[in-house]
Amino acid sequence: MFKKIYFGWFVLAGAFILIFMGMSARQSFGIFFKPMMEEFQLSRAALSLPASLALILYGISQPIGGLMINRYGAKKVVAFGSLITTIGVLGMSQISSIWGIYFFYGFLLGVGGTGNSFVALTPVLSNWFEHRRGMALSIMSSGTSLGQLCLIPVFAYLVEMVTWRTALMYIGILFAFTILPISFFIIKDGPSKDSKNSKNKKEVKTQKIPFPYDIPWVECLHKKPFILLTSSFFTCGFTVTVITVHWIPFATDLNFSATTAALAFAVGGGLNTIGTLIVGPLSDKLGRKIPLSMVYAVRSLGFILFILYKNDFTLWATPLLIGLTWIATVPLTSALTVDFFGSKNVAILFGLITLSHQLGAGLSAWLCGYIFDITGSYDLAFTLAAYLCIQAAVIVYFINEKEVLRMRQEATA
């Protein structure tokens, strides 16, 4: 029975769980923010710096990971990254100063995140699913939002019921028994040429798919699609981090409990699943730039709503609107990268695009904390986020997909 099941579905399930677990670990920093700030007597800007370090190192490691993937294969990079991530989470439970946060969270989770990242897993799924690439990438990407929906409230509950250190110990043990076995035993770079799996016609096309820029990756860096995708993904990183790092501290400043704030954050993640699962198959049929532009426009609305109104309604409405678009940018951006530059270039090029995302995220984590420290408000930070989203919506609209569509139509004619 199981021999008839295309192994790519197991790989997809494994990739989903890796994203589900790994992204949740990085997005949960806000839950531990105030307890660590109080224990170590730190300002918001000071404690935001390790978060910025993790985000920036995560970004820097993406193109490096892409080069390693091209040389050694994705499986080895995924396994190494998952091991480092697990050590980082367990180590966080034993820290005694802010320097421990820098090392275990800032450094290990930043570097180790490559193993359970879209950069490492996108080429894997692109090899297994050429025919349904948008769908497969959307399912994998939804792991981020479902992890946010399912795990973030559990993490917040653990912090309130035990201690933040004990909660991190439990999370580390959970990682050891989930992402490590999947990384070592389930993830495979692609179907072998002589295996039965490679002949599954429903999933893998038999003909070579053409790409507009089927050239060495270095020559792709000055191409217009790469520049536009890099610019828009910087905005994605900046605006998402406004929420992931500073939403729960903001909500508790308004006298909401951390659990309530985490629940609003998590429900936004639930809507993110809907948004992510819709845009992938839709883009396979209608093209990718229009849905991507709309995603940024809706996200800007979430920030504008907060700027204009601050009450019980916006506590929920803002993360819900932003959550609807949260990870929807990822399958669209990664699929556009493959569409233009091919699967052989996607690891390094999407790694560089992700680097811009993480540079935006790293800047946002520190800048929003700094803005709050000097103004006592997040208004300026949210205004900047809204402006960048509108700008990204316009930038994406100028991506020319006609070249991709023309080549695909000629190939299938």
C-alpha positions in Angstrom: 0.0 0.0 0.0 2.6 2.6 1.1 4.8 1.7 -1.9 2.1 3.3 -4.2 2.3 6.6 -2.3 4.5 9.1 -4.0 7.4 9.8 -1.5 7.2 13.5 -2.3 4.1 13.7 0.0 6.2 12.4 2.9 8.9 15.0 2.1 6.2 17.7 2.0 4.8 16.6 5.3 8.3 16.6 6.8 9.0 20.1 5.4 5.7 21.3 6.8 6.6 20.1 10.3 10.1 21.6 10.2 8.6 25.0 9.3 5.8 24.5 11.9 8.3 23.9 14.7 11.3 26.0 13.6 9.6 29.2 12.7 7.5 29.0 15.9 10.7 29.0 17.9 11.9 32.2 16.3 8.6 33.9 16.5 8.0 33.2 20.2 10.7 35.6 21.4 8.0 38.1 22.4 6.5 35.7 24.9 9.8 35.5 26.8 10.5 39.3 26.3 9.1 40.8 29.5 10.1 37.9 31.9 13.7 38.1 30.6 13.7 41.9 30.6 12.6 41.9 34.3 15.0 39.2 35.4 18.1 40.7 33.7 17.0 44.4 34.3 17.2 45.4 30.6 15.6 48.1 28.5 13.5 47.1 25.5 16.1 48.4 23.1 18.9 46.4 24.9 16.9 43.1 24.8 15.8 43.7 21.2 19.5 43.6 20.1 19.9 39.8 20.5 16.6 39.4 18.5 18.1 41.7 15.8 21.3 39.6 15.9 19.3 36.4 15.4 17.4 37.9 12.5 20.4 39.3 10.8 22.5 36.2 11.2 19.6 34.2 9.9 19.6 36.4 6.9 23.3 36.2 6.3 23.2 32.4 6.7 20.6 32.1 3.9 22.8 32.8 0.8 25.7 30.9 2.6 23.3 28.0 3.1 22.3 28.3 -0.5 25.9 27.8 -1.6 26.2 24.8 0.7 23.0 23.3 -0.7 24.4 23.6 -4.2 27.6 21.9 -3.1 26.5 19.3 -0.6 22.7 19.0 -1.0 19.8 20.4 1.1 19.5 17.3 3.3 22.8 17.9 5.1 22.1 21.6 5.6 18.7 20.9 7.0 20.0 18.2 9.4 22.9 20.5 10.6 20.6 23.5 11.1 18.0 21.5 13.0 20.7 20.2 15.4 22.0 23.7 16.1 18.4 25.0 16.6 17.7 22.3 19.2 20.9 23.1 21.1 20.0 26.8 21.0 16.6 26.3 22.5 17.9 24.0 25.2 20.8 26.4 26.0 18.4 29.3 26.4 16.9 27.6 29.4 20.2 27.7 31.2 21.4 31.3 30.5 22.6 33.5 33.4 23.1 36.8 31.6 22.3 38.7 28.4 25.4 37.2 26.8 23.7 33.8 27.0 20.8 35.3 25.0 23.3 36.6 22.4 24.9 33.2 22.0 22.0 30.7 22.2 19.3 32.8 20.7 21.1 35.5 18.7 23.8 33.2 17.3 22.7 29.6 17.4 19.0 30.1 16.5 20.1 32.7 13.9 22.5 30.4 12.1 20.7 27.1 12.8 17.5 28.6 11.4 18.8 27.9 7.9 18.0 24.2 8.4 14.3 24.8 8.8 14.0 27.7 6.4 12.3 28.3 3.1 15.7 28.6 1.5 16.7 25.1 2.4 13.3 23.5 1.8 12.2 25.3 -1.4 14.7 23.6 -3.7 13.7 20.2 -2.0 10.0 20.7 -2.8 10.8 22.2 -6.2 12.6 18.9 -7.1 9.7 16.8 -5.9 6.8 18.9 -7.2 7.4 20.6 -10.5 3.8 20.2 -11.6 2.2 21.5 -8.4 5.0 23.7 -7.1 2.8 26.6 -6.0 0.5 24.3 -4.0 3.4 22.4 -2.4 5.2 25.6 -1.4 2.0 27.0 0.0 1.3 23.9 2.1 4.9 24.1 3.5 4.6 27.8 4.2 1.3 27.4 6.1 3.4 25.5 8.7 4.5 28.9 9.9 1.0 30.2 10.5 -0.3 26.9 12.0 2.7 26.8 14.3 1.9 30.3 15.4 -1.8 29.3 15.9 -1.1 26.1 17.8 2.3 26.5 19.5 2.5 30.2 20.5 -0.5 30.0 23.0 1.0 26.8 24.4 4.4 28.5 24.9 2.7 31.5 26.6 0.7 29.2 28.8 3.8 27.3 29.8 5.6 30.5 30.8 2.7 31.5 33.0 2.2 28.1 34.6 5.9 27.2 35.2 8.8 29.5 34.4 10.2 30.8 31.2 13.3 28.6 31.7 11.3 25.5 32.3 9.2 26.3 29.3 12.2 26.5 27.1 13.5 23.2 28.4 10.2 21.5 27.4 10.3 23.1 24.0 13.9 22.0 23.4 13.0 18.4 24.3 10.1 18.5 21.9 12.4 19.7 19.2 14.8 16.8 19.8 12.0 14.3 19.2 10.5 15.9 16.1 12.7 18.0 13.9 15.9 16.0 14.3 14.4 12.6 13.2 12.6 14.3 10.3 15.7 16.1 9.1 17.8 12.9 9.2 15.3 10.3 7.9 12.5 12.0 5.9 14.0 14.9 4.0 15.6 13.9 0.7 17.0 16.2 -2.0 14.8 14.8 -4.7 13.7 11.6 -6.4 16.4 9.5 -8.0 16.3 9.3 -11.7 15.7 5.5 -11.7 13.2 5.3 -8.9 9.5 4.7 -9.3 8.8 7.9 -7.5 10.5 9.9 -10.2 8.0 8.5 -12.7 4.9 9.8 -10.9 3.5 11.8 -13.8 1.0 13.6 -11.6 3.8 15.4 -9.7 6.9 15.6 -12.0 6.8 16.8 -15.5 8.7 14.8 -18.1 9.8 17.8 -20.2 12.3 20.5 -19.3 10.7 23.7 -18.1 12.3 26.8 -19.6 13.3 29.9 -17.5 13.8 33.4 -18.7 17.2 33.6 -16.9 18.7 30.1 -17.1 22.2 31.5 -16.5 24.8 31.4 -13.7 23.4 32.9 -10.5 25.9 35.7 -10.3 24.6 37.1 -13.7 21.1 37.1 -12.2 21.8 39.7 -9.5 21.4 42.7 -11.8 18.2 41.4 -13.4 15.0 43.5 -12.7 13.0 40.6 -11.2 15.7 39.9 -8.7 16.0 43.6 -7.7 12.2 44.0 -7.3 11.8 40.8 -5.3 14.7 41.7 -3.0 13.3 45.2 -2.4 9.8 44.0 -1.6 11.0 41.2 0.7 13.0 43.7 2.7 9.6 45.3 3.5 8.1 41.9 4.4 10.8 41.3 7.0 10.6 44.8 8.5 6.8 44.8 8.8 6.4 41.2 10.1 9.0 41.8 12.9 7.0 44.8 14.2 4.4 42.3 15.2 6.5 39.2 16.1 8.8 41.1 18.5 6.8 44.0 19.8 3.1 43.1 19.6 2.9 41.3 22.9 4.9 43.9 24.8 2.6 46.6 23.3 -0.6 44.7 24.3 0.6 44.1 27.8 1.4 47.9 28.0 -2.4 48.4 27.4 -3.1 46.1 30.4 -4.0 43.0 28.4 -2.5 39.7 29.7 0.3 38.1 27.8 -2.0 35.1 27.2 -4.7 37.3 25.6 -2.1 39.1 23.4 -0.6 35.7 22.4 -4.1 34.4 21.5 -4.8 37.4 19.3 -1.3 36.8 17.7 -2.1 33.2 17.3 -5.6 33.7 15.7 -3.9 36.0 13.2 -1.7 33.0 12.4 -4.8 30.9 11.8 -5.9 33.4 9.2 -2.4 33.3 7.8 -3.0 29.6 7.0 -6.1 30.5 4.9 -4.2 33.3 3.1 -1.2 31.2 2.4 -3.2 28.2 1.1 -5.2 30.4 -1.2 -2.5 32.3 -2.9 -0.3 29.3 -3.9 -2.9 27.4 -6.1 -4.3 30.7 -7.3 -0.9 31.9 -8.5 -0.4 28.6 -10.4 -3.4 29.5 -12.5 -3.5 33.3 -12.6 0.1 34.5 -12.1 1.9 35.6 -9.0 2.5 39.3 -9.0 -1.2 40.5 -8.6 -1.8 38.3 -5.5 1.6 39.4 -4.1 0.8 43.1 -4.6 -2.6 42.6 -2.9 -1.0 40.8 0.1 1.2 43.9 0.8 -1.8 46.2 0.3 -3.9 44.3 2.9 -1.0 44.3 5.3 -0.7 48.1 5.1 -4.4 48.3 6.1 -3.7 46.4 9.3 -1.0 48.9 10.3 -3.1 51.9 9.3 -6.0 50.7 11.4 -3.8 50.6 14.4 -2.5 54.1 13.8 -6.0 55.5 13.6 -7.6 53.5 16.4 -6.2 51.9 19.6 -8.8 49.9 21.4 -10.1 46.4 22.1 -11.2 46.1 18.5 -7.7 46.9 17.0 -6.0 44.6 19.5 -7.6 41.8 17.4 -8.2 43.4 14.0 -4.6 44.5 13.4 -2.9 41.0 14.0 -5.8 39.4 12.1 -5.3 41.5 9.0 -1.5 41.3 9.1 -1.8 37.6 9.9 -3.9 37.0 6.8 -0.9 38.1 4.8 1.9 37.0 7.0 3.5 34.1 5.1 1.5 34.5 1.9 4.5 36.5 0.6 6.8 33.5 0.9 5.4 31.0 -1.6 4.7 33.8 -4.1 8.2 35.2 -3.8 10.0 31.9 -3.9 7.8 30.6 -6.8 8.6 33.8 -8.7 12.3 33.2 -8.0 12.0 29.7 -9.5 9.9 30.9 -12.4 12.5 33.4 -13.5 15.8 31.8 -12.5 15.2 28.0 -12.3 15.4 25.4 -9.6 19.2 25.2 -9.9 19.6 28.8 -8.9 16.8 29.1 -6.4 18.8 28.1 -3.3 21.4 30.9 -3.6 19.1 33.5 -5.1 16.3 33.0 -2.7 18.9 33.0 0.0 20.0 36.4 -1.0 16.4 37.6 -1.3 15.8 36.2 2.2 18.9 38.0 3.4 17.2 41.3 2.5 14.1 40.1 4.4 16.2 39.5 7.5 18.1 42.7 7.2 14.7 44.4 7.3 13.7 42.3 10.2 16.9 42.9 12.2 16.5 46.7 11.6 12.9 46.6 12.7 13.5 44.6 15.9 15.9 47.2 17.2 14.4 50.3 15.6 10.9 49.7 17.0 12.3 49.2 20.5 14.4 52.3 20.2 11.4 54.3 18.9 9.4 53.2 21.9 12.2 54.1 24.3 12.5 57.7 23.1 8.8 58.4 22.3 6.9 56.1 24.7 4.8 54.9 21.7 4.8 52.6 18.7 2.9 55.1 16.5 5.9 56.1 14.4 7.0 52.4 13.9 3.6 51.4 12.7 3.4 54.5 10.4 6.7 53.5 8.8 5.5 49.9 8.4 2.3 51.0 6.7 4.3 53.2 4.2 6.7 50.4 3.4 3.8 48.0 2.7 2.2 50.4 0.2 5.6 50.9 -1.4 6.1 47.2 -1.8 2.6 46.7 -3.3 3.6 49.2 -6.0 7.1 47.7 -6.6 5.7 44.1 -7.0 3.2 45.3 -9.6 6.1 46.2 -12.0 7.4 42.6 -12.1 6.9 41.5 -15.7 5.5 37.9 -15.7 4.6 37.9 -19.4 8.1 36.6 -20.3 7.6 33.6 -18.0 4.1 32.9 -19.2 5.1 33.1 -22.9 7.9 30.6 -22.5 5.7 28.2 -20.5 2.9 28.4 -23.2 5.4 27.7 -25.9 6.8 24.7 -24.0 3.4 23.2 -23.5 2.0 23.9 -26.9 
